[in-house]
Amino acid sequence: MPSSKGPTMPEAMRHISFGALKAAQDSLEQEKLTSQKPASEASDGDLSSDSDSSASDEDEEESPSDGPPRKKSKHAPVMLTSKKPVTRKRTVISMPKIKSRDPRFLPLGRSASAQPNPYSRNGYAFLHEYETAELDELRAEAKKYTGAERETIQRKIDSLSNRIKAREMKEREREVIRRNKQQEKARIKEGKTPFYLKKKDIKKQVLEDQFKSMKSRDREKAVKKRRVRQAQKELKRRPTERRKDRS
């Protein structure tokens, strides 16, 4: 049964303004903070070292970096961060990429000496016929001109003839290598040890085949040129005589 001495607590609070309630609440919070401050400072001094060490460990473990997260042990499996979104363009089965090819720029057709391809050589054999026909036309045309025009045509003739000679030399080298491979296969079938030619031996056999295919007149010219070239090399190797001072 309620007492009739005075108003109850809810009835008394009805007459208090909101400003007075807010001021009372602020004063209570301020007193609470001032009473807890000395205790918190004492506890912070004791746990400063532990908090610093734990914070450093947590920073090392949780600090974001550009690369993948560090492993706790080198034997642990690779860790992948969950913050990086997985791309939706993943391909489960990788399909082979289609590349356009041009046989003019492929190394297989460009350097036949490194990787001989008989199909490419036979496919472009008509170009060799064009070169020989062009050489005959240039030689016939050189007879019609004199002076600077003839010298220009002669330079074209020399360039084209050197190109044809280099191609023929490569063809002979391929023939020597092919012949040697056939001989080595036969030796292996017979149970003998194969003997592979060195570059020096291949070059020697190529020169022998070249001299055999030449006519007697062309052979004599080639021998003379070779002797002159060898004499020039020996002359360059010979030490020069020192000049004595005339004093």
C-alpha positions in Angstrom: 0.0 0.0 0.0 1.7 3.3 -1.1 2.6 5.8 1.6 0.9 9.2 1.7 3.9 11.1 3.2 5.0 12.6 -0.2 5.3 12.0 -3.9 7.0 8.8 -5.1 10.3 8.8 -7.2 8.6 8.5 -10.7 6.3 11.3 -9.8 9.2 13.5 -8.6 11.2 12.8 -11.8 8.3 14.1 -13.9 8.9 17.6 -12.7 12.7 17.6 -13.5 13.7 19.1 -16.8 15.8 17.2 -19.4 18.6 19.7 -19.1 19.0 19.0 -15.5 19.0 15.2 -16.2 21.7 15.7 -18.9 23.9 17.8 -16.6 23.6 15.2 -13.8 24.5 12.3 -16.2 27.6 14.2 -17.4 28.8 14.9 -13.9 28.5 11.2 -13.0 30.5 10.1 -16.0 33.2 12.6 -15.3 33.5 11.4 -11.7 33.7 7.8 -12.9 36.5 8.6 -15.3 38.6 10.4 -12.7 38.2 7.5 -10.2 39.4 4.9 -12.8 42.3 6.9 -14.3 45.0 6.2 -11.6 44.3 2.5 -11.6 44.5 2.3 -15.4 47.8 4.2 -15.4 49.3 1.8 -12.9 48.1 -1.2 -14.8 49.4 0.3 -18.1 52.9 0.7 -16.7 53.1 -3.0 -15.7 51.8 -4.4 -18.9 53.5 -2.0 -21.3 56.2 -4.6 -22.3 53.7 -7.4 -22.8 51.3 -5.3 -24.8 54.2 -4.0 -27.0 55.4 -7.5 -27.7 51.9 -8.9 -28.4 51.1 -5.9 -30.5 54.2 -6.3 -32.6 53.4 -10.0 -33.1 49.9 -9.2 -34.1 51.1 -6.5 -36.4 53.5 -9.0 -38.1 50.8 -11.5 -38.5 47.9 -9.2 -39.4 49.8 -6.4 -41.2 48.7 -6.2 -44.8 51.4 -6.4 -47.4 51.7 -6.3 -51.1 52.7 -9.9 -51.5 51.2 -13.1 -50.1 50.9 -13.4 -46.3 54.0 -14.8 -44.5 53.9 -18.3 -43.2 54.5 -19.1 -39.5 56.8 -21.9 -40.5 58.6 -22.7 -43.8 57.2 -26.2 -43.6 53.6 -24.9 -43.4 51.5 -24.8 -46.6 51.1 -21.7 -48.7 48.7 -19.2 -47.2 46.3 -17.3 -49.4 44.6 -14.1 -48.3 40.8 -14.1 -48.2 40.7 -10.3 -48.7 41.7 -10.6 -52.4 38.6 -11.5 -54.5 38.9 -14.5 -56.8 38.5 -13.7 -60.4 35.4 -15.0 -62.2 37.2 -15.5 -65.4 39.0 -18.6 -64.3 39.3 -21.3 -67.0 39.1 -24.8 -65.7 40.5 -26.3 -68.9 43.1 -24.3 -70.6 42.5 -24.2 -74.4 45.4 -24.0 -76.8 45.9 -20.5 -78.1 45.6 -20.1 -81.9 48.6 -18.3 -83.4 48.8 -17.1 -87.0 52.0 -18.2 -88.8 53.7 -16.8 -91.8 56.3 -19.1 -93.4 58.3 -16.1 -94.6 59.2 -15.1 -91.0 59.6 -18.6 -89.4 63.2 -19.6 -88.4 62.5 -23.0 -89.9 62.3 -21.6 -93.4 64.8 -18.8 -92.9 67.8 -20.8 -91.7 67.9 -24.1 -93.4 71.4 -24.9 -92.2 70.4 -25.0 -88.5 67.2 -27.1 -89.1 67.2 -28.5 -92.6 63.7 -28.7 -94.0 63.6 -30.4 -97.4 59.9 -29.5 -97.9 60.5 -25.8 -97.7 63.5 -26.0 -100.0 61.6 -27.9 -102.6 58.6 -25.6 -102.3 60.7 -22.6 -103.1 63.0 -24.3 -105.7 61.5 -22.1 -108.4 63.2 -19.1 -106.9 66.6 -20.6 -107.7 65.6 -20.9 -111.3 64.6 -17.3 -111.4 68.0 -16.3 -109.9 70.0 -18.2 -112.6 67.8 -16.7 -115.3 68.3 -13.2 -113.9 72.0 -13.7 -113.8 72.1 -14.6 -117.5 70.0 -11.5 -118.3 72.4 -9.3 -116.3 75.4 -10.7 -118.1 73.8 -10.1 -121.5 72.8 -6.6 -120.4 76.3 -5.7 -119.1 77.7 -6.2 -122.6 75.5 -3.4 -124.0 76.7 -0.7 -121.6 80.0 0.9 -120.7 81.3 3.1 -117.9 79.3 3.7 -114.7 76.2 1.8 -115.9 78.2 -1.3 -116.6 79.9 -1.1 -113.2 76.5 -0.9 -111.5 75.3 -4.0 -113.4 78.6 -5.8 -112.6 78.0 -5.2 -108.9 74.6 -6.8 -109.2 76.1 -9.7 -111.1 78.8 -10.3 -108.4 76.2 -10.1 -105.6 73.8 -12.5 -107.3 76.6 -15.0 -108.2 78.0 -14.9 -104.7 74.5 -15.7 -103.4 74.1 -18.6 -105.8 77.6 -20.0 -104.8 76.7 -19.7 -101.1 73.5 -21.6 -101.7 75.3 -24.3 -103.6 77.9 -24.6 -100.9 75.1 -25.2 -98.3 73.5 -27.8 -100.5 76.8 -29.7 -100.7 77.2 -29.4 -96.9 73.7 -30.9 -96.4 74.5 -33.7 -98.9 77.7 -34.5 -97.0 75.9 -34.6 -93.6 73.1 -36.7 -95.1 75.6 -39.2 -96.6 77.5 -39.4 -93.3 74.2 -40.1 -91.3 73.4 -42.9 -93.7 76.8 -44.4 -93.2 76.6 -44.2 -89.4 73.2 -45.8 -89.4 74.6 -48.7 -91.4 77.5 -49.0 -88.9 75.2 -49.0 -85.9 73.1 -51.8 -87.5 76.4 -53.8 -88.0 77.2 -53.3 -84.3 80.1 -50.9 -84.9 80.8 -47.7 -83.1 79.5 -44.6 -85.0 81.9 -41.8 -85.9 80.4 -38.4 -86.3 82.2 -35.9 -88.5 83.5 -32.6 -87.1 82.9 -29.3 -88.8 86.5 -29.4 -90.1 86.0 -32.8 -91.7 82.7 -31.7 -93.2 84.3 -28.6 -94.7 87.1 -30.7 -96.2 84.6 -33.2 -97.8 82.6 -30.3 -99.2 85.7 -28.8 -100.8 86.5 -32.2 -102.3 83.1 -32.6 -103.8 83.3 -29.1 -105.1 86.6 -29.8 -106.9 85.2 -33.0 -108.3 82.2 -31.3 -109.8 84.3 -28.5 -111.4 85.8 -28.5 -114.9 89.6 -28.7 -115.3 89.8 -25.0 -116.2 87.6 -23.9 -113.3 89.6 -26.2 -111.0 92.9 -24.5 -112.0 91.4 -21.0 -111.3 90.1 -22.1 -107.9 93.5 -23.6 -107.0 95.3 -20.3 -108.0 92.9 -18.2 -106.0 93.4 -20.5 -103.0 97.1 -20.2 -103.2 97.0 -16.4 -103.5 94.7 -16.3 -100.5 97.0 -18.5 -98.4 100.0 -16.5 -99.4 98.3 -13.3 -98.2 97.5 -14.9 -94.9 101.1 -16.0 -94.4 102.3 -12.5 -95.3 100.0 -10.9 -92.6 101.3 -13.3 -90.0 104.9 -12.6 -90.8 106.5 -10.1 -88.4 107.4 -6.7 -89.8 110.9 -5.5 -89.7 111.6 -2.6 -87.3 113.1 0.6 -88.7 116.4 1.5 -87.3 117.1 5.1 -86.2 119.5 6.8 -88.5 121.5 8.8 -86.0 
